[in-house]
Amino acid sequence: MAVTDAQNPLLGETTCGSLLQKLQEIWDEVGESDEERDKMLLQIEQECLDVYKRKVEQAAKSRAQLLRALSDANLELSTLVSALGDKSFGGIPEKASGTIKEQLAAIAPALEQLWKQKEERVKEFCDVQSQIQKICGEIAGNAGDQTGTPAVDESDLSLKKLDEYQVKLQVLQKEKSDRLHKVLEFVSTVHDLCAVLGMDFFSTVTEVHPSLDDSTGVQSKSISNDTLLRLAKTVSALNEDKKQRLHKLQELATQLIDLWNLMDTPEEERRLFNHVTCNISASVDEVTVPGALALDLIEQAEVEVERLDQLKSSKMKEIAFKRQVELEEIFARAHIEIDPEAAREKIMALIDSGNVEPADLLADMDNQIAKAKEEAFSRKEILDRVEKWMSACEEENWLEDYNRDENRYNASRGAHLNLKRAEKARILVNKIPGMVDTLVAKTQAWEEDRAISFTYDGVPLLAMLDEYAMLRQERDEEKRRLRDHKKFSEQQNTEQEAIFSSRPSPVRPAGTKKVVGPRANGGANGTPSRRLSLNANQNGSRSAAKDGKRDSMRLAPPANYVAISKEDAASHVSGTDTVPASP
């Protein structure tokens, strides 16, 4: 029964004892010797030891591998914690307890969580570093040369390190924004300058960098140092070009205006170049109109200036004579005598000879006009006083006529106006000596300052004033003589009345009556005309034997050179005529 169980191990559990029993049975049946049996048993025992050894070695090797895995897991755990910088991570087992596999099983979830966290952190680092690398490449100008993702240092994946990269990224983003803003400002400036200068903006800006075209997005524009430098140089060059063009255009505008004024160009023709002359006094920054400084506009102005220059050469005589007329008018207003015919002949000779440039001739005439204006200004004060003196002399002349009019007190039309004028005239006449003295002093000071004689229409003013003083003195003597003659006549009449016991009626000599009315030099109530004359025959009281030079300096407006006072008003009529005193 036992043998049957050994042969059929499936019917029961097979063990070493059962097998050994089976082997003994087989040996018994075979008849193996004890020696052979012992030898076989030793061999079996050795084989069993070898199997156990192999199993023990395998178990030890497996344990070593588990310990190494546990050690690696602990090392990796500490490395991940250190790299992530998360020292407060709560998934790490506090104490190493239990079997090796239990310890590995306890560490596995923490490792898995840390690996996942590491992957996310590496992705964040990679993203930030990629942006940093991209911006740095854009600033350096080699963004197209960068390929692949940046290498992430996995030994330090802490949040502190990530924050440092993010701060660096923010700084670079701010710099990029500033650079982009500066680039856009430069591009806008280039656009405005190209518009004013009439240049092609697209070709100008793409020459700096192709990405600066308006068709590209804002974020795609180059912000490199080289682009900014080239943009700055472009703007500087365009500004300098604008400055030079404006200066040239202003010079052309000034020449145009001078030529227009010179040739009296009509306003309709001038309006054609308003776009040129409107910027004659503008600064560089004030010129912003598109095309205002285009080359074709400047060329157009140059052509017009050249045309007017040629026209000026052909109209040189007319222009020069216009200057001469202006010069003569200044001298006439200043009462300076010149020879206009000789001056015109000289101008004609200079132009016909061709020895003088038209511009030089006009500049010389402009210089003469400036000097003439200066001379006229220096004479203005004295001429104003001469004008007042001559006006006073005219009033003196009118007053004399008025005092000789025996009907001046009649109630005629305008009589009250004549009375008022007479009162004002007497006041003004009394100021004439002071006027003459002041005028003499001013004239002498002027002549001493300039070492030349002050002439009035070619006649020395001091000689005129001396002549006037002598004539006034003669009139004073004439007045005293007439007063003495009247007194003598009245005395004779008194003696005759005593002889004949009757007083004869006064007889008015014919022709002594004079009515105040319009005069050759003005009306009774109007302002007489003023002029200077060298005709000595205008003063009937002058003797023909007087010195010829004194006769040649006669002041025409005052026909009588002495003011007539109230008490002597009757001395200008006949000695037998009795006229009431002037009021």
BELZI-V866356 format. One record per backbone hydrogen bond with DSSP energy under -1.0 kcal/mol. CO is the residue of the C=O (numbers start at 1). NH is the residue of the N-H. If there is no record, write none. Layout:
BEGIN
co: (CO,CO)
nh: (NH,NH)
END
This chain:
BEGIN
co: (1,2,3,4,8,15,16,17,18,19,20,21,22,23,24,25,26,27,27,33,34,35,36,37,38,39,40,41,42,43,44,45,46,47,48,49,50,51,52,53,54,55,56,57,58,59,60,61,62,63,64,65,66,67,68,69,70,71,72,73,74,75,76,77,78,79,80,81,81,83,85,86,95,99,100,101,102,103,104,107,108,109,110,111,112,113,114,115,116,117,118,119,120,121,122,123,124,125,126,127,128,129,130,131,132,133,134,135,136,137,137,139,142,152,153,158,159,160,161,162,163,164,165,166,167,168,169,170,171,172,173,174,175,176,177,178,179,180,181,182,183,184,185,186,187,188,189,190,191,192,193,194,195,196,200,201,202,205,209,210,213,218,224,225,226,227,228,229,230,231,232,233,234,235,236,237,238,239,240,241,242,243,244,245,246,247,248,249,250,251,252,253,254,255,256,257,258,259,260,266,267,270,271,273,273,274,277,289,291,294,295,296,297,298,299,300,301,302,303,304,305,306,307,308,309,310,311,313,315,316,317,318,319,320,321,322,323,324,325,326,327,328,329,330,331,332,335,339,340,341,342,343,344,345,346,347,348,349,350,357,358,359,360,361,362,363,364,365,366,367,368,369,370,371,372,373,374,375,379,380,381,382,383,384,385,386,387,388,389,390,391,392,393,394,395,396,397,398,399,400,402,405,407,410,412,414,415,416,417,418,419,420,421,422,423,424,425,426,429,431,432,433,434,435,436,437,438,439,440,441,442,443,444,445,446,447,454,456,459,460,461,462,463,464,465,466,467,468,469,470,471,472,473,474,475,476,477,478,479,480,481,482,483,484,485,486,487,488,489,490,491,492,493,494,495,496,497,509,519,521,522,536,539,543,547,548,550,554,557,566,568,570,574)
nh: (5,6,7,8,11,19,20,21,22,23,24,25,26,27,28,29,30,31,32,37,38,39,40,41,42,43,44,45,46,47,48,49,50,51,52,53,54,55,56,57,58,59,60,61,62,63,64,65,66,67,68,69,70,71,72,73,74,75,76,77,78,79,80,81,82,83,84,85,86,157,87,89,97,103,104,105,106,107,108,111,112,113,114,115,116,117,118,119,120,121,122,123,124,125,126,127,128,129,130,131,132,133,134,135,136,137,138,139,140,141,142,225,145,154,156,162,163,164,165,166,167,168,169,170,171,172,173,174,175,176,177,178,179,180,181,182,183,184,185,186,187,188,189,190,191,192,193,194,195,196,197,199,291,293,204,205,206,209,212,213,216,221,228,229,230,231,232,233,234,235,236,237,238,239,240,241,242,243,244,245,246,247,248,249,250,251,252,253,254,255,256,257,258,259,260,261,262,263,265,270,271,273,274,276,277,278,280,292,294,298,299,300,301,302,303,304,305,306,307,308,309,310,311,312,313,314,315,316,319,320,321,322,323,324,325,326,327,328,329,330,331,332,333,334,336,335,457,343,344,345,346,347,348,349,350,351,352,353,354,361,362,363,364,365,366,367,368,369,370,371,372,373,374,375,376,377,378,379,383,384,385,386,387,388,389,390,391,392,393,394,395,396,397,398,399,400,401,402,403,404,405,408,410,412,415,418,419,420,421,422,423,424,425,426,427,428,429,430,432,435,436,437,438,439,440,441,442,443,444,445,446,447,448,449,450,451,461,459,456,464,465,466,467,468,469,470,471,472,473,474,475,476,477,478,479,480,481,482,483,484,485,486,487,488,489,490,491,492,493,494,495,496,497,498,499,500,501,512,522,529,519,539,542,546,551,552,553,533,559,569,571,573,577)
END
